[in-house]
Amino acid sequence: MENPESLLKSIRVATAGEALIDLVDRGDGLLEPCAGGAVYNFTRALALQGLGTAYLNPLSRDGFGRRLARGLADSGVLLARAEAIAEPTSLAVVGVDAEGQPAYTFYRQGVADRAIDASTLSAATQSLAGLEVVCTGCLALASADEHRYLPWLKACRARGLTVVVDANLRPAAMPDAEAYRATVRAALALADVIKVSDEDLLALAPGQPDLLLSARELFELGPAQYVALTQGSQGAMLLARDGRRWHALDHAALRIVDTVGAGDCFLAGLVAGLLDNGMRQAENAGLCGAAAQRALVRAVASASYCVQRRGCVPPGRHELECQMQQGTVRVVEQQPALARINK
């Protein structure tokens, strides 16, 4: 990496996973190209909230790749792989239904963001002296890519870094559903912080109608201290390993344009909030209730900002402060339904 040592030390979070172009169906027979991918969106959102952030995967030298690189650089993200490569950029064709929910078809064979291996990821991570947190999820959890990301996550845990995994399942894009679920669970078993949606839980545990129970069972997979569960218009929950849980909902009359990137902005707000409120490594990740609530408010406010704009538009620090100052996100601590999980 050809970056000044001081810049490398300022990086607190490193992300790895997909960066692609969403070809969004405009409804008039044309497709609009938009920079996207869950990990890409999350990376930009995190940097815009003021955290030193590095993106570890390579990008293409084609026009789309240059666009992705500009988007990261403009958000303040450090590219760990500064030189572009010959492989083309990943593509996703996106349709949006009447309720603003996106559906994806992916084109990801021989593409730039997958031209990476576990040893390269680990080497890039080790060069970041001030690193505290690594994050991945979504398409990086495909069973075809487990040899890239699972060994890297294990190496990060061995180094004492906090691991964040966003399940963000895409079952329609995965040919072997069982193998896919197994890889997702293997990644979640390495996480200190897990983020899932209600749809993710239904895909992970088909036939299990109790979403809260499904979310709590994720603690049994490994060392996770927190599980964040997003529930669309019903808000979000933050569950702690010790049995505490909080529910947050934005009571404002939001003008929802679409939900593209809302979960990515939510996770960025949560990670930034947890770090700002004292989360470090797994052994001391348990926060007081007030700190956990502040992090959850920040996460929901980040998502609220995004859904009122077309595509994934993460808030910067000022925009997020204005969103939070409206005071419409309210958190309620709920009684634990299940006993503490001590694994």
Buried (B, 14 or more C-beta within 10 A) or exposed (E): BEBEEEBBEBBBBBBBBBBBBBBBBEEEEEBEBBBBBBBBBBBBBBBBBEBBBBBBBBBBBBEBBBBBBEBBEEBBBBBBBEEBBEBBBBBBBBEBEEEBEBEBEBBBEEBBBBBBBBEBBBBBBEBBEEBBBBBBBBBBBBBBBBEBBBBBBBBBBEEEBBBBBBBBBBBEBBEEBEBBBEBBBBBBBBBBBBBBBBBBBBBBBEEEEEBBEBBBBBBEBBBBBBBBBBBBEEBBBBBBBBBBBBBBBBEBEBEBBBBBBBBBBBBBBBBBBBBBBEBBBBEEBBBEEEBBBBBBBBBBBBBBBBBBBEBBBBBBEEBBEEBBEEEBBBBEBEEBEEEEBEE
